[in-house]
Amino acid sequence: MTRRRLLLAVQTTVIAVATTSQITTPAEGSPWPTRDDLQRAGAPGTTAGTAAPGAGAGTAAPGARGAGAGVRRHAVGLGPVVQTALGGSIFGWDINENGTDGVLAESVTSQQFLSLSAIETFDQSTGAITKLVAKQKSVTGKHQLVVAAVLANDVGLIDDERVHPRGREDVFDLMSPVTGGVFTGTWTPPNMRDVIIQSVADQQTDPLVAIMVDDYKVKDRSGVPELLVSDVAKNTVKFLLKFPPGQVWYGPQIVAQDTKTHEAVIGAQAFASNLPDFVVFDLVHGTASTFPDVKNGFGPFEGIAIDSTTDMMCTTTGVDYSVEFYNLRTHAGISEPLPGAGGELQAGAAIAADPVNHLFLVTQPSSSVSPSGGSTIFVYGENGTLEEVINGFSFSNTASAVFERVEVNASQRVGFVNGPNTNELQSFTY
């Protein structure tokens, strides 16, 4: 899931629109579940071993491999670095989670405000750029190619951002597949003028994907979040869904998708109480329900990921610098601070789900455990057991055009994150 700095202003957005969605909220007051409760409810996770805080790059506690962790075929640590072909900053990227390819966008700006953006493919194993797919010049700097996502069947969604005095008129190009190295068509959902993509559900199983958008067509142009449900490759739209009244966003608008239950989950906050809240959309019928977070704590949600094979979800929250684990069948969950974290500046951010080994990889831009500083990735079992600590990253660069992102090729136990520089991606093994 990508969260773009260039588009996403961190502001309060209140949803106060009428809706016909069916709203349900589970009963409150139930006791917190334990890790054993989650295990019995179906989280495969592990039960042995917790990585020691402060462990160096590529180190994990002895015995940290448990029942759900699979078989490691290589050492833990940092791998090759992907560098843009033209030396520009990265404006969106993704990988084929079931293959060997990846795609990124870069932008180079001259002193005369002439900008050049490009789309490039890369090899996951070597980090080498394999093809410069497209280049685009903009005299005004208001046209920009951005990678929105790689979808099911290696379909790349490219957002050609076009800013005009009257608003946005983006064009959405397709690479089907990304390995083909060419644009193959366009995605033309209706009524997309002045509608901006904020995040795309990070799943490459179901062609029907949930996409968070902001609709700026309203008179005050403050932006109204909506959920667009589309088979992008077939250029069809199933739903454009309104959120329940009284939802508020203090931070990123990010969506996760359970492809087994055909549900999309978005972390928001209840307007009346400002307590963390989840909105669940039924992608079959277009209805909505809500449930509260596990601890009635403080948001905003900074990251969210779902393992659809187990219906388990992981989130990070900023104010209390915690990580949470939920069973989506029961909405039971647990919460705990990130290891060694002492404040909001050491909160977690983006999360990747590993549905093969049943793990969640949680990014921490400002490390609380690395002796040398930088950034850290915590690898958790789905029951909340800390499996590994991987240090040595640097993906907290405030000059980056995109927020922190982490993606994994689960069958290979290989991942990618932003950094260390704005024109680079860092690969790693876990």
LINLINWO-V909211 format. One record per run of one state. SS is the DSSP state (h for helix, s for strand, l for the rest). FROM is the first residue (numbers start at 0). LEN is the number of residues. Records with the same first field share a line. If there is no record, write none. Layout:
# LINLINWO-V909211
SS->FROM-LEN  FROM-LEN
This chain:
# LINLINWO-V909211
l->0-3  4-8  15-9  25-9  41-17  59-17  83-5  95-5  109-5  123-5  138-4  164-2  168-2  176-1  180-4  187-7  200-7  215-8  231-4  242-4  249-5  258-4  270-5  282-5  292-8  307-4  317-4  327-4  337-6  346-4  354-4  364-10  381-4  393-8  402-3  409-4  418-5  429-1
s->3-1  12-3  24-1  58-1  76-7  88-7  100-9  114-9  128-10  142-9  154-10  166-2  170-6  184-3  194-6  207-8  223-8  235-7  246-3  254-4  262-8  275-7  287-5  300-7  311-6  321-6  331-6  350-4  358-6  374-7  385-8  401-1  405-4  413-5  423-6
h->34-7  151-3  177-3  343-3
